[in-house]
Amino acid sequence: MLELDKVSKWFGGLPALVEVSFGMEPGRVTALIGPNGAGKSTLINCISGVDRAQSGSIRLAHHPIEAMPAHEIAGMGVARTFQNLKLFARLSVLDNVLTGLTVAAERSFAVSMLRLPALRHQERQLRLRALEALDDFGLAGKANWPASALSYGEKKRAEMARAFVGDPRLVLLDEPVAGLNTEETAQIARHIRRQRNAGHTMLLVEHDMELVMDVADQVVVLDSGRCIACGKPEAVRRNPVVLEAYLGRMEATA
């Protein structure tokens, strides 16, 4: 589903990513972990087109996307959530999720102006899909609430509903449980497992190791922009290089 080959990125001469390579199988969850500053968010941004890698290749279903703009990558079926919530506070929860169907709602200006029956039918279908996504994430009863009225955990789920509503090929989840309590984290874990069982492919950036070990099929570890380990969760957890990277960073902080 996704192949990265020697992806590198610099900021002002400082390396953020150094020849990162790994692959993802369809219908699986790959967790991307590493200490703060390891390059995780930069890699997510390069995959989604927010940033552009300076060297290396990124392929989605064998199609190169490393030079494509973000909107074209989204049109190929890549959706994402954000580490910092990106909801439209004044819009309803339903309208926020509908923005995840922008690519599916392509119509000409003339059709939109004339309000032809085909357009009205499509709008009804899109609203139904958005409501179904909200129901999947336990928010159907709050569809007409302003997004600003949701709790923080509900906002996280609304953003996930928006990411999955278009049935994307690949979903990039950037720290979906950051700031959540134990109960909310368990709820997000159930949603991730349900989406994986439905066949969705996910790249999960997360610091919560309990969640990673619970939902991930593969774990990729970055440290200082380099991939230092890739494999099954249990094998990565016992990897001495990974332990040294985390423990060394903890000792430096202490």
C-alpha positions, 0 to 999 in steps of 0.5 A: 500500500505504501512504500518509502525508499530512502526518504530524506528531508532537511530544514536549514541544513539540519536533517529531519529525515535521513534515508528512511525506508519501510513498507506498509501492507494493506489492511494493517496498522503500522505504528511510527514511534520515536522520541520527541524530535525524531522526525515522525510528524515531518514524515507524516507531512511528507507522505500527505504532501504538506512538506516535500522530501528532498530525496527518496521516493514515496509510492502509494499502491506503486504510484509515486506521490513524493512530488505531488501537491497535498490536494492531489494526494488526498484525491488518491485516497490519503486522509489524515488527522492532526496532532493539534485539532483542526476542526472548524469550531463554528460549523456543526459536527456533521458539516465538519465531517462533510468536509472529508468528502470534498473530493467525492463531491466534484461538480461543475460550477454550472451544475452547482448554480442550477441546483440540478436533481443530480446535485441534490441527490448527491448531497443527500448521499454525502450527508448520509455517509457523513451521518454513518461515519458519525454513528461509527464513532459514537457521535450521531446524536451530536451531529447538529452540535457546533464542533466547539461544544464537543469535549476534547475526546469527542473532538478527537473522534470527530476528526477521525470520523472526517478522516475515514468518511471517504473510505480512504486507501490510507489514513495517517493518524497523528497522535490520536490519543494525546491528551486523553484519559484512560477511558477515552484512549481505550475508546479510540483503540476500539475504533482503530481496531474496528477500522482495521477489521473493516480493511483500512490501512493506517499509519499511527504516530503515537507515544502511548506504548500500551496503545501501540502494542495493542493495535499495531501490526508493525512498528517503525522506530525513528531516532534523530530522523533515522529508521533504527528498527522495523518489525513486529511490536514484541520484537521492537519492544525488546530491541536493544537499539530501541531501548537505548534510544528511549532510555538515553533520551530519558536520561538526558532529560533527567 
